[in-house]
């Protein structure tokens, strides 16, 4: 693995158990236009790869009345060579005592996507939907709750 690819999906501490799952975030809740209580986006790392592409690591957080969603996304484009997007999503609903963690990797060689057009090839958010999924792992992280926490 080269230095521009972060294959790290995260560590777990404090969880009572961590297990693979097919459970997914509630897509209906994610698409609803509920009130956003808190939202932020922070670029943690960005580099132009000596003018040969782009590597960017971004974290986004959205807190809604009934759930929280955190996205850690690394985008890598090596001009005329490859594209890679790794996303780690953490999702939890207000009434849960667990968190869903999904790590998805999408990757394609330049020759696989070159016909999409210049504007799409340089749109770091749009290109991801055109890259094939090469890895997807879902985990459920269960936590112990103290009986006196309300």
Secondary structure, 3 states (H helix, E strand, C coil): CCCCCCCCCCCCCCCCEEEECCCCCCHHHHHCCCCEEEEEEEEEEEECHHHCEEEEEEEEEEEECCEEEEEEEEEEEECCCEEEEEEEEEEEECCCCEEEEEEEEEEEEHHHHHHHCHHHHCCCCCHHHHCCEEEEEEEEEECCCCCCCC
